[in-house]
Amino acid sequence: MPKVLELVQPKLEAAALRGIFALPRPVRRLIAGPPIRLDDQELALDAQLLLKLQKLRGHEQLAAATPELARAAMRQGTRLTSTAPVSGVVVADRQIPTANGELAARLYRPRELTGTSPLLVFFHGGGWVIGDLDTHDDLCRFLAKHAGVRVLSVDYRLAPEFPFPAALDDSLAAYRYAVDNAAELGTSSDAIAVGGDSAGGNLAASVALIATRSDLVAPVFQLLIYPAVDATARRRSRELFGNGFLLTDEDMTWFMDKYQPDEALRADPRLSVLLAEDLSGLPAACVVTAGFDPLRDEGEAYAARLAEEGVPVISRRFPDLIHGFANLRTVGDRFQEALFEIVGALRAGLSLQKT
């Protein structure tokens, strides 16, 4: 019987979640509570309702007693928010050879896309400790279908079993693999972009910087969704939004202690990309931030530095949203609206590279 309950309970919780978000707006507002306003921003009702439900379930943090428990919790959260897979997307498993063994990966292609197209090499978020191909499957399907591109999602090694720079080494190897095998992947070496969310945004930014400064072909575009770019400083947004908005101050400390436990080494520009001496000549970028996100200010500081050094950049803050909203598309309409805008920026950015 316990095994049966383990299978049934997530389905019941998922159905309950969808039912609550389908309620009339006044009822959802009653459940969520009065609007939350902070730093001249008002939190979206969808985000506030989700946070309230998480609090009721006792799941207010991403960190846990062990990395294994945190990973399991993220997988469970993914199951709760999952719906039918995005239609019209062909998915194929891949194995990427590296000096440290093979990396699992997935290649996504819109079904109607039969010719060559740009390719987005995507690195998932999760503080370099949690997250995998499954937790970001919906996001990658969505990006592929609505941007009309191929997406290669990479399952890099996680900390603390593999601390910095293992995840970055894997990400660079995956990018090099995409460049070297561009034709077989349905693209060309001069049409490959990098992207990721949170820790994955950090990896994408680092790959773009290292590739541009090395013998690698540089990416044509960077899609950085609420990226972590400075492991050395506490900015105002971390003080304002470090408690109660999904990603907490304690979470951030826990993740970084697992990924790079030596504080003296956190200024390494391969980790703290914002601290790199020279950002000129990097690929055009779209830097997305969320208003109620402790990572907001460092992401926007990175976008500002890119612009100051002559890099074409779109800096877009969604002032009413929280960290992680790109993985919440199936929960609330506001999250999907934001994701459609991100897709538009990706499509436009890649199109401009052709001119």
Salt bridges, closest charged atoms under 4 A:
GLU13 OE1 - ARG57 NH2 3.24
ASP39 OD1 - ARG236 NH2 2.69
ASP39 OD2 - ARG296 NH2 2.93
GLU42 OE1 - ARG37 NE 2.92
ASP46 OD1 - ARG28 NH1 3.42
ASP93 OD1 - ARG106 NE 3.59
ASP134 OD1 - ARG106 NH2 2.51
ASP137 OD1 - ARG106 NH1 3.25
ASP137 OD2 - ARG141 NE 2.60
ASP138 OD1 - ARG329 NH2 2.63
ASP155 OD1 - HIS124 NE2 3.87
GLU161 OE1 - ARG71 NH2 2.80
ASP170 OD2 - ARG157 NE 2.85
GLU184 OE1 - ARG94 NH1 2.70
ASP197 OD2 - HIS136 NE2 2.98
ASP230 OD2 - ARG235 NH2 2.97
GLU239 OE2 - ARG234 NE 2.82
ASP249 OD1 - ARG234 NH1 2.79
ASP249 OD1 - ARG238 NE 2.55
ASP257 OD1 - ARG266 NH2 2.86
ASP268 OD2 - ARG270 NH2 2.76
ASP278 OD2 - ARG213 NH2 3.59
ASP293 OD2 - HIS323 ND1 2.79
ASP297 OD1 - ARG296 NE 2.86
GLU300 OE2 - ARG317 NE 2.75
GLU309 OE2 - ARG305 NH2 2.32
ASP320 OD2 - ARG334 NE 2.72
GLU337 OE1 - ARG334 NH1 3.37
GLU341 OE2 - ARG316 NE 2.45
